[in-house]
Amino acid sequence: MPLLHQVVDVLETLYPLRYAQDWDAPGLVVGDLLDPVRRIAFATDPTMAVIRQVVNEDCDLLICHHPLLFRPVHEVAGEDIHGRIITLLSRAHCALWVGHTNADSAYRGVAQAAADAFGLTRQRPLTPIDDPLTVHKVGLGRVGELREPVSLEVFAHTVADALPHTELGVQVAGPLDAMVKSVCVLPGAGDSMFDEVRDSGVDVYVTSDLRHHPATDAMERARYEASLRAHGIEIGRGDDQPRPLLINTPHSAIESLWLNYAMEDVPQAIERATGESVQRPRPIAINTDPWTLSIQE
Ligand SMILES: [Zn+2]
């Protein structure tokens, strides 16, 4: 059986920690480097429900996208939920490894998985990382093209159909009959990237957690620039439609698309690197987006 330190080496070759944003601290959170790894589980968030399931299923390693410890933690005795989770995992000899912004940027990482699921071709990163150690294009977000132009409404349904079911659902901003072909996908909270997305000249931006003011400002600017273009003034990039249009997705749902790739890539890479195999992994089928009801009136 491969040992945890060998598996961590494999994970950090697939999803190099050097791709992580400065504020992020992905990697191994819990675990004994010399423990054997036979059964691996994958989930977007290390919620208590997920932890209970991996402990019940006798897993040796949980691979998550979102960090468990994001803000300072001062005890792991269990008065705080994070400490309790660490205790439960340690007792069960189950390690936790997090692939966060490093996995966002990686080849077959979070952004590429979503862009592939939505049918984007000719993909390039929105903000590339220069990595001489790989032949792949890596970096945050993916800009690409649909094979054929479709209306915003049709594309929004393509996005929604590719996502697991959530109560929050998918929201759309802009004229539903506007045609879209070029797309930027940035799974996770993406409203700090409007300038980069606008500069990329795409027709539509797919991301998560869009807040009222950044989204309203972006749409107002897009509508205003489209009205100027209609009068022959060259501003922004695009046609007579506001650009970019917006599609807002549930955060964990869009990022969970990565697990489909990781569940395939991680066991294969472990076998290649160590000659040892692990059990065929399966995802934890728990929706970790927090919303349990969305009321439309
Ligand atoms: Zn996220």
Residues whose N, C-alpha, C, O or C-beta is under 5 A from the ligand:
A	BS01	ZN	G188 E255
